[in-house]
């Protein structure tokens, strides 16, 4: 598994407001989900944050989301080159996100607390630990992220040891945040 933001499905979710299901099979939209969160925490902003899932498959999305919900995963990484290729803005400190599961249902709200861009070969062990995956070592992080980005990168440059990686830390706001 790998903790990168998967940014393809979120376009459907955030732009079209398609019906999704969350919690006990209750039909909803992202707007309804966000309205419910704002009723619980009126300090949240009015605008619905971007929605996305971790990984590249529904199974990865579910497994990585569970690590977030368990408090193990507090970081993720993505390629700067992918942001440049897609035109998506970089994550920003204090930015909120809705994290979806493998069926695109909204399941968590996180807040970005740190964003750093560093070369792939300079990502440190602290970041690997924060991602919470596998044995949480830097060696594991490098192996799975290299394989992931070789297979799923949205940019034409491919993989390079010095490619810029967007290392992001976050905290869970909902549920139980």
Backbone as a ProteinNet text record, in pm:
[ID]
protein_1_A
[PRIMARY]
XXXXXXXXXXXXXXXXXXXXXXXXXXXXXXXXXXXXXXXXXXXXXXXXXXXXXXXXXXXXXXXXXXXXXXXXXXXXXXXXXXXXXXXXXXXXXXXXXXXXXXXXXXXXXXXXXXXXXXXXXXXXXXXXXXXXXXXXXXXXXXXXXXXXXXXXXXXXXXXXXXXXXXXXXXXXXXXXX
[TERTIARY]
83.8	0	87.5	28.5	100.3	3.8	53.1	-33.6	-55	-20.3	-37.5	-183.8	-207	-342.2	-376	-492.3	-538.7	-637.6	-604.4	-678	-764.9	-803.9	-887.6	-1034.9	-1072.8	-1214.6	-1270	-1186	-1237.7	-1307	-1272.2	-1337	-1486.2	-1520.8	-1663	-1729.9	-1662.9	-1723.5	-1741.6	-1640.2	-1647.9	-1719	-1710.4	-1770.8	-1917.7	-1949.1	-2084.3	-2174.7	-2117.4	-2195.6	-2283.9	-2221.3	-2294.1	-2340.7	-2453.2	-2495.8	-2392.6	-2366	-2278	-2347.2	-2291.6	-2348.7	-2243	-2280.5	-2187.5	-2263.3	-2192.5	-2254.4	-2374.9	-2415.7	-2537	-2620.5	-2559.3	-2631.2	-2716.1	-2695.4	-2775.7	-2730.3	-2819.3	-2777.4	-2743.2	-2645.8	-2603	-2530.5	-2496.2	-2403.3	-2293.1	-2187.5	-2082.6	-2137.9	-2231.9	-2292.5	-2362.2	-2437.5	-2506	-2405.8	-2302.1	-2197.7	-2136.7	-2102.4	-2038	-2134.5	-2260.4	-2360	-2368.7	-2367.6	-2372.2	-2248.1	-2131.7	-2008.3	-2014.1	-2069.6	-2078.2	-2178.4	-2280.7	-2373.7	-2303.2	-2211.9	-2134.8	-2026.7	-1969.8	-1860	-1885	-1959.1	-1994.2	-1874.5	-1757	-1638	-1582.1	-1631.5	-1584	-1632.8	-1555.9	-1596.3	-1722	-1788.2	-1911.1	-1881.9	-1777.3	-1746.6	-1703	-1752.8	-1718.9	-1574.1	-1490.2	-1351	-1341.3	-1223.5	-1195.7	-1208.9	-1261.2	-1274.3	-1183.4	-1114.3	-1023.5	-999.4	-937	-903	-753.5	-702.4	-563	-548	-427.4	-397	-453.3	-454	-498.4	-607.6	-646	-751.2	-848.5	-968.9	-1062.7	-1007	-934.6	-878.1	-773.1	-687.5	-588.6	-657.9	-759.4	-831.7	-888	-948.6	-1006.8	-899.6	-792.8	-688	-617.1	-586.2	-515.9	-606.9	-733.6	-829.3	-836.3	-836.3	-842.8	-722.4	-603.9	-485.9	-505.2	-570	-599.9	-696.7	-803.8	-904.9	-847.9	-748.5	-684	-576.9	-549.8	-449.1	-306.2	-287.1	-153.2	-97.2	-179	-135.9	-165.5	-58.9	-73.2	6.5	43.6	118.5	90.8	120.2	108.5	209.4	227.1	320.9	263.7	294	252.5	362.3	354.1	458.3	424.6	519.2	502.4	476.4	544.3	526.2	382.7	316	175.8	87	112.8	35.9	56.7	179.8	208.2	138.6	135.5	73.5	-78	-140.1	-286.6	-338.2	-249.8	-293.3	-359.5	-360.5	-418.4	-329	-387.8	-305.6	-241.3	-126.7	-61.8	-144.8	-135.6	-199.9	-137.3	-213	-165.6	-193.7	-107.9	-127.2	-262.6	-332.9	-466.9	-578.5	-545.4	-646.1	-717.6	-848.7	-928.5	-953.1	-965.5	-997.7	-1096.3	-1183	-1270	-1203.8	-1178.7	-1118	-1229.5	-1229.8	-1332.4	-1276.8	-1367.6	-1326.4	-1324	-1307	-1296.3	-1421.9	-1535.2	-1659.3	-1696.3	-1600.1	-1616.5	-1707.1	-1733.1	-1814.1	-1725.7	-1771.5	-1692.8	-1686.1	-1562.7	-1546.5	-1465.9	-1391.9	-1307.6	-1284.9	-1254.3	-1212.2	-1074.7	-979.1	-844.2	-805	-707.1	-652.3	-502.2	-454.1	-311.4	-237.9	-130.7	-54	86.4	136.3	270.9	279.4	343.8	370.5	516	590.9	730.2	754	829.5	868.2	1016.4	1045.9	1184.3	1208.9	1333.9	1363.4	1330.1	1286.9	1251.1	1359.8	1485.1	1593.5	1633	1561.2	1586.3	1466.4	1360.9	1250.2	1308.6	1275.7	1341.3	1256.5	1320.8	1256.4	1136.8	1139.9	1025.3	901	919.4	803.5	753.5	845.9	805.9	725.3	768.8	697.6	558	548.4	419.8	318.8	366.1	271.8	208	271.9	209.3	191.6	263.2	240.9	351.1	313.8	411.6	483.2	616.2	693.3	736.2	689.6	709	854.2	937.7	1077.1	1091.3	1199.6	1229.7	1252.7	1315.5	1339.9	1208.1	1114.2	982.6	914.6	917.2	853.2	908.1	1040.3	1100.9	1061.5	1064.7	1032.3	888.7	792.9	652.9	616.7	674.8	642.6	706	825.9	884.7	798.2	759.6	675.2	541.6	481.4	352.9	365.1	463.6	475.1	518.3	592.3	623.7	495.6	403.7	279.7	168.3	162.2	43.9	68.5	188.4	215.8	134.9	89.3	10.8	96.9	228.6	317.2	401.2	448.8	525	673	719.6	862.9	909.4	817.7	857.3	915.5	990.2	1050.6	1194.4	1236.8	1376.6	1407.2	1525.3	1558.4	1552.7	1570.7	1568.6	1439.2	1336.5	1209.9	1149.7	1080.3	1025	899.2	902.4	791.8	728.1	596.4	521.7	489.6	559.2	538.1	440.6	333.9	224.5	197.8	175.3	129.9	-10.1	-88.6	-226.2	-270	-381.7	-444.5	-589.9	-641.9	-780.3	-870.7	-967.3	-1066.2	-1196.6	-1234.2	-1358	-1339.8	-1383	-1449.5	-1349	-1399.2	-1323.2	-1204.2	-1199.6	-1084.9	-1108.8
-118.1	0	123.4	229.4	355.4	466.9	568.8	672.1	793.7	788.7	906.6	944.3	1071.7	1115.8	1064.5	1010.2	966.3	1070.7	1141.2	1261.2	1247.3	1128.9	1116.7	1118.9	1036.3	1024.9	1149.4	1227.6	1343	1442.1	1444.4	1539	1509.8	1383.1	1347.6	1386.3	1356.5	1382.3	1530.5	1609.8	1749.3	1836	1801.9	1887.1	1851	1722.3	1679.1	1653.5	1639.5	1610.9	1487.1	1380.5	1256.3	1199.1	1127.1	1062.7	958.9	953.8	852.7	798.7	696.2	637.8	639	674	668.5	629.4	567.2	524.3	436.3	351.7	272.2	277.9	291.8	287	408.2	517.8	638.1	708.5	730.5	800.4	945.7	997.5	1133.4	1188.2	1313.1	1375.9	1435.3	1480.6	1547.4	1669.7	1738	1854.5	1814.3	1705.1	1657.6	1614.5	1544.1	1502.1	1623.7	1726	1844.2	1922	1928.7	1995.8	1927.4	1795	1720.8	1748.7	1755.9	1786	1926.9	2021.3	2159.7	2174.3	2090.9	2093.1	2046.8	1952	1902.9	2002.1	2070.4	2165.1	2292.7	2385.2	2508	2592.6	2566.9	2643.3	2602.7	2493.1	2451.3	2548.6	2564.5	2658.5	2612.3	2705.8	2676.2	2593.9	2629.9	2561.4	2417.3	2327.4	2185.7	2167.2	2103.8	2081.4	1980.8	1975	1875.4	1736.7	1643.3	1504.3	1417.1	1324.2	1234.4	1111.1	1010.9	889.4	863.7	786.6	744.6	627.7	610	494.2	504.5	390.7	387.9	285.5	210	110.2	123.8	72.3	75.3	4.6	-104.3	-177.4	-93	-25.3	62.8	177.5	233.8	344.9	302.5	185.1	136.2	108.9	41.9	6.1	130.1	225	345.6	435.4	442.5	517	458	325.7	262.9	301.8	312.9	357.8	499.8	585	721.5	716.8	640.6	631.9	572.6	483.8	422.4	512	626.5	718.5	681.9	585	539.8	626.1	656.6	732.2	880.3	960.8	1106	1180.8	1109.2	1171.4	1102.5	1173.3	1117.6	1188.2	1135.5	1195.1	1185.3	1283.2	1284.4	1351	1337.1	1392.6	1534.2	1623.7	1759.7	1756.7	1668.5	1659.5	1622.9	1542.1	1508.8	1631.8	1712.4	1836.7	1926.6	1936.8	2019.2	1964.1	1831.3	1768.8	1785.8	1782	1790	1931.4	2020.8	2157.2	2171.2	2063.9	2071.6	2155.9	2231.9	2308.3	2214.9	2256	2180	2188.4	2086.9	2099.4	2216	2272.7	2388.3	2366.8	2421.6	2414.9	2477	2415.2	2452.3	2413.4	2354.5	2310.4	2186.8	2183.6	2067.7	1980.3	1850.6	1754.8	1653.4	1606.3	1493.7	1371.4	1270.9	1147.7	1046.7	988.4	891.6	750.3	654.8	514.8	460.7	330.2	267.9	274	305.5	321.6	468.8	556.2	701.5	763.3	691.9	747.3	831.1	949.2	1032.6	968.4	954	883.8	959.2	1062.5	1134.3	1276.5	1362.8	1499.9	1517.3	1562.4	1586.7	1731.3	1778.2	1912.4	1899.9	1959.8	1958.6	2047.3	1993.2	2067.4	2103.5	2036.7	2062.7	2018.6	2098.1	2061.5	2096.5	1997.6	2018.3	1949.2	2012.9	1951	1916.9	1787.3	1740.5	1636.8	1619.8	1514.4	1376.6	1285.6	1150.2	1088.9	1100	1035.8	1109.6	1218.1	1289.5	1286.8	1214.3	1193.5	1118.3	1162.2	1105.3	999.1	933.6	825.5	874.5	998.7	1053	1057.4	1096.1	1100.3	958.5	866.5	727.9	674	703.7	660.5	722.9	851.6	922.4	864.7	809.3	750.6	623	557.1	447.1	317.7	299.3	182.1	78.2	-48.8	-156.7	-157.4	-173.9	-173	-31.9	67.1	209.7	255.5	174.4	213.3	293.8	367.8	444	350.6	237.5	141.9	93.2	58.1	14.9	128.7	248.5	364	384.5	383.9	407.5	299.1	174.6	64.4	73.3	90.9	90.3	218.3	331.2	455.2	460.3	409.3	402.9	316.2	198.3	109.4	175.8	240.8	307	415.5	502.9	614.5	569.8	462	407.8	359.4	304.3	248.8	351.3	453.6	539.2	688.2	728.4	871.2	931.3	1054.4	1124.8	1218.8	1210.9	1298.7	1216.1	1277.4	1203.6	1184.4	1238.3	1233.8	1100.6	1019.8	893.1	910.3	811	811.8	860.9	936.9	978.4	988.6	945.6	951	1091.8	1192.9	1330.2	1404.7	1330.6	1397.6	1460.1	1573.4	1641.9	1572.8	1545.3	1478.9	1578.2	1586.6	1671.3	1586.3	1614.4	1542.2	1623.2	1558.7	1627.3	1558	1635.8	1584.1	1638.6	1561.5	1603.1	1550.8	1605	1553.9	1523.5	1424.1	1382	1476.7	1535.7	1622	1548.1	1458.7	1382.1	1247.6	1138	1127.2	1131.6	1160.5	1156.6	1250.2	1351.2	1442.2	1563.1
0	0	0	-42.2	-43.7	-9.4	57.3	111.7	25.7	-99.2	-183.1	-198.8	-217.1	-248.7	-387.4	-402.1	-532.9	-579.9	-687.5	-721.8	-846	-884.1	-1002.1	-964.6	-869.1	-835.5	-769.6	-705.2	-631.5	-723.4	-850	-940.6	-949.9	-960.5	-962.2	-831.7	-722.5	-592.4	-564.8	-591.1	-550.8	-652.6	-778.4	-880.6	-905.4	-904.9	-941.4	-821.7	-704.8	-584.7	-603.7	-651.9	-672.5	-539.4	-540.1	-416.6	-373	-245.2	-187.5	-63.4	-5.2	116	224.5	345.6	457.8	582.2	672.5	797.2	773.2	836.7	835.4	707.5	591.2	465.1	436	505.3	485.1	358	259.2	139.2	170.4	99.5	124.6	3.7	11.7	-80.6	5.1	-59.2	17.9	88.3	23.8	88.7	218.7	215.1	335.3	442.5	401	494	562.3	483.6	539.6	629.8	590.7	674.6	811.1	811.6	938.2	1022.9	960.1	1035.1	1093.1	1018	1064.8	1179.1	1180.8	1294.1	1421.5	1406.9	1521.3	1563.4	1463.9	1489.5	1410	1464.7	1392.2	1350.2	1406.7	1369.2	1232.8	1175.1	1043	936.2	828.1	722.9	649	584.4	510.1	385.2	311.6	185.8	210.1	126.4	135.4	89.7	172	131	16.2	-42.3	-145.2	-84.3	-162.8	-119.9	-205.5	-141.1	-212.2	-127	-188.5	-115.1	-126.7	-33.5	-38.4	-134.4	-191.3	-273.3	-413.2	-483.1	-622.2	-648.2	-546.6	-562.4	-445.6	-461.1	-348.3	-224.1	-244.3	-131	-58.3	-134.6	-72.4	0.4	-62.7	0.4	135.6	141.2	267	372.4	332.8	428.9	482.9	395.9	439.8	522.8	485.8	567.2	707.8	717.3	849.5	934.9	872.9	947.2	1000	920.3	965.6	1083.3	1069.4	1174.9	1303.8	1290	1406.5	1468.2	1406	1458	1423.8	1336.2	1297.3	1184.9	1087.6	969.8	991	993.8	1010.3	903.6	797.5	689.4	557.6	449.6	315.7	226.6	108.1	13.8	-126.3	-207.4	-346.6	-427.7	-558.2	-644.6	-687.7	-671.3	-721.5	-871.5	-942.8	-1087.9	-1124.3	-1041.6	-1068.7	-1053.4	-951.9	-936.1	-1057.3	-1103.5	-1220.8	-1344.8	-1360.6	-1477.4	-1478.7	-1360.3	-1353.4	-1331.1	-1288.1	-1257.4	-1122.1	-1042.2	-907.7	-817.6	-725.8	-631	-528.3	-477.3	-370.7	-243.2	-157.7	-26.8	48.7	140.3	216.7	364.8	448	592.7	627.3	718.1	765.2	667.8	555.6	459.2	513.7	495.8	534.5	413	435.5	330.2	384.8	297.6	329.5	267.9	350.1	300.6	278.2	158.6	121.6	130.3	139.7	141.5	-1.1	-13.9	-145.1	-229.1	-169.1	-245.5	-261.3	-235.8	-248.4	-142.6	-35.4	73.2	165.4	206.3	297.5	435.6	487.7	614.6	718.2	675.5	771.4	722.8	817.7	787.6	850.4	768.3	818.3	792	869.1	851.9	827.7	720.9	689.8	789.4	848.4	949	902.1	798.3	748	603.3	520.1	380.8	352.4	305.1	266.5	133.7	46	-80.2	-70.1	-82.9	-74.3	-183.5	-227.6	-324.5	-266.4	-352.4	-310.3	-222.9	-265.8	-192.3	-64.3	-31.7	93.6	189	150.7	245.1	364.5	485	603	673.8	769.7	844.6	925.5	972.1	1046	958	832.4	743.5	714.4	688.6	663.7	782	903.2	1023.8	1027.8	996.1	1001.3	903.1	791.9	696.3	749.4	846.3	918	841.8	732.9	647.8	663.9	644.3	651.2	785.3	781.4	906	946.2	871.4	898.9	884.8	819.5	798.3	669.7	661.2	540.6	421.9	445	336.8	277.8	364.2	316.7	240.6	297.3	233.9	93.6	80	-51.6	-151.4	-109.1	-200.1	-250	-159.1	-203.2	-278	-239.6	-310.1	-448.8	-462.1	-596.4	-687.6	-639.4	-719.7	-752.7	-653.2	-674.8	-781	-767.2	-860.6	-999.2	-1009.8	-1142.5	-1210.9	-1133.2	-1189.3	-1205.7	-1120.7	-1115.8	-1136	-1167.9	-1181.9	-1296.1	-1275.3	-1376.8	-1461.2	-1445.3	-1521.2	-1617.7	-1724.8	-1825.8	-1792.1	-1680.9	-1649.9	-1593.5	-1543.9	-1484.4	-1345.5	-1303.1	-1170	-1178.4	-1077.9	-1063.5	-914.4	-870.3	-727.6	-668.4	-752.2	-700.8	-733.3	-774.9	-808.8	-683.1	-697.2	-580	-526.5	-397.7	-328.8	-232.1	-236.3	-143.9	-21	88.4	214.4	298.9	336.8	406.4	539.2	642.3	771.6	795.4	867.7	894.7	1030	1075.4	1197.7	1167.4	1235.1	1219	1296.9	1227.9	1293.5	1321.1	1231.4	1246.8	1179	1236	1365.4	1480.6	1594.5	1719.9	1724.9	1640.4	1642.9	1728.5
[MASK]
+++++++++++++++++++++++++++++++++++++++++++++++++++++++++++++++++++++++++++++++++++++++++++++++++++++++++++++++++++++++++++++++++++++++++++++++++++++++++++++++++++++++++++++++++

